[in-house]
Each structure stands twice: as C-alpha cells, then as structure tokens.
Amino acid sequence: MANYRKILVAYDGSASAKNALAVAADIAKKDKCWIKVLAVVPDYQGDLDLIGVSNIKETIEGPGQKLLTEAKQLAEGHGVHVYTNLEQGEPYERIVQVAAEEKCDLIVMGRSGLSHLERTLMGGVTARVIGHTDKNVLIVPEDAGLDFRRVLVAADGSENSAAAVRHAVAVARDHGSGLAAVSVVHTDEEMIALAPEHIQHLSDQARNNLQDVVEICDAEGVAVETFVREGEPHEEITKVAKEIGASVIVMGTHGRKGLGRLLMGSVTERTIGYAPCPVLI
C-alpha cells in the first residue's frame, strides 16, 4: 500500500478484527510502516456510589487490556511490533479522533458476515467512521486477504471519485497491478421504460468519466480495462469485481453533514457490505 506510514487498526477481538490486524501486519511489513491497535471500551454508566473507584477502572479497562494483549501476541505471530491504545467512549468517535491525533494515514477495520439488512444499511461503527474521518479506510471481509493483483476502481465523475482514481492508478503503477475501472448508470425499470434517452445521456457521461481515467492511466503508464454498466451501482460494482477477480476495490465517498453522516445508505456502504474483497475508501 504505497505511501502509508502509520496504520490504525480498530480491534474488538472478533474474527474479522483479527483478520484485519493480519492484513495490516502484511501492509506494515511490505511498506515498513508502523501500526497502532486501538481498543475502545464503554464509559461507565452506573452509580459511582455503588462501586469503588479502583473497581470501576478494573471492571471497565480490564477487558480492553486483555484485547490489546491478545492483539500484541497476534501481531508478533505475524512478525510485527504494534503500539496499543485503550480508549473509553463511543467507538467511532474514538477511532476517528485517535487516527487524527496520531496522524495515521490509514484506518483498517474488519467486516464480519452480514445479514441482508445489515449489508443494505450499514449503520454501525464502520459507516460512522467513514462518514466522519478524512483518512483512507480499508474494510477487510472476515475471510479475505489483501493483494494488488487486480485493482478495481469505481468512477462516477465526482471530486472524491477522482481522488480515488488517482490513488488506484498510483497503487497499480507501484505494484505492477492490473487495473480496471467501472462507471455505473443508475437505472430502474421505470426509467428504462419511460426515459431511454436519458439513460443514453447518462451512459455517454459514464463513458466520459472512464475516458478521464484512461487519460490518467496513459500519463502514468498503467494499462486499464473499462466497464460501463447499468443498474444498481453497488450491485454492478460488486458484479464486475467478481467477474474480473478483483483483489481490492477502490472508491471514494461523498462529503456528508449532520444526520447524513449517521444514516448512510450510499453506494459506498452498500458496496462494502456486498464486496467479495477488501474495499479501500
């Protein structure tokens, strides 16, 4: 993973978090960067008069310290040393804040197996971290590793998508990877029936988006394969990923404010939920 110097791994002891730590360790060994592992425990919500202060600290922090000890042992098994941090509070807030304070370049998080509803509406810690941080975020499925044999980037013509394209091209160049780019025309049955001219216009726009990618790739000496698809964007992106055997999907996310940061049903979050491989945001 080119140019990353500091990685923050969010660790909760789950199988997906252990896999995320293993992936981060692999990145660290290849790129000679360091890792901070973060565990977050809840604030104490009970009555302070009913428990001793020392017991409060032990009760709250004990499980977190055990997680960090476990993470250190796992990291050592992968041949890397990690620094650790234990925080109290709302998990996504602490992850975002520690990443900013430590000047981390990348946040790595695991993705467990999800139900259909969870895949469609990712309202948990991951979505909130993505909504509030300005760092790159790598989401790793529980049973997936990370390599750069085949990089797929989603291009929609937006500013954040353009940043994702530039990053994907740099990764493909630095790793000698195959690169593919997909631009999806969002259609449904009603639009297909009533507005075929509009779909054609959007398809032309999608091809223009991909032409911009081709020009960037040409300038960097990177070969690229392009795809224009019609349908639900997250479905088409993940379909292409499966068809070409993508090892990682790179995409941008759009700026959000207020409630939009919390209710995240966007293409990005749905792609994360259904992707067969890691997704780099």
VENVEN-V672722 format. One line per field, one symbol per residue. ss: DSSP state (H for helix, E for strand, C for the rest). psi: psi as a letter, one per 20 degrees, with the letter a starting at -180 (. if undefined). burial: 1 if it has 9 or more other C-alpha atoms within 8 Angstrom, else 0. A space follows every 10 residues. Layout:
ss->???
psi->???
burial->???
This chain:
ss->CCCCCEEEEE CCCCHHHHHH HHHHHHHHHH HCCEEEEEEE ECCCCCCHHH CCHHHHHHHH HHHHHHHHHH HHHHHHHCCC CEEEEEEECC HHHHHHHHHH HCCCCEEEEE ECCCCHHHHH CCCCHHHHHH HHCCCEEEEE ECCCCCCCCE EEEECCCCHH HHHHHHHHHH HHHHHCCEEE EEEEEECCHH HHHHCHHHHH HHHHHHHHHH HHHHHHHHHH CCCEEEEEEE ECHHHHHHHH HHHHCCCEEE CCCCCCCCHH HHCCCCHHHH HHHHCCCEEE C
psi->opjphppppp pjirhhhghh hgghgggghh ilrrpppppp qqqpjaohii qqghhggggg hghghhghgg ggggghhjkq qqqqppqqbp ghghgggghg hilqhpppqq orpqrgghhh nnjbgghhgh hiqjqqpppo qhjqaprkgo pppppjirgh hhghghgggg ggghikqppq ppppoorrhg ghhilhhhgg ghghgghggh hhgggggghj kpqqpqppqp bpghghghgg gghilpiqpp qrqqqqqchh hhnnkrgghh gghipirqpo .
burial->0001111111 1010011111 1111111110 1011111111 1000000000 0000011001 1111101101 1101110101 1100111110 1111110010 0001111111 1000000111 1110011111 1000111111 1101110101 1111110001 1111110111 1110001111 1111101000 1100110010 0110011011 0011011100 0101000111 1111111101 1100011111 1100000000 1101100111 1111111111 1
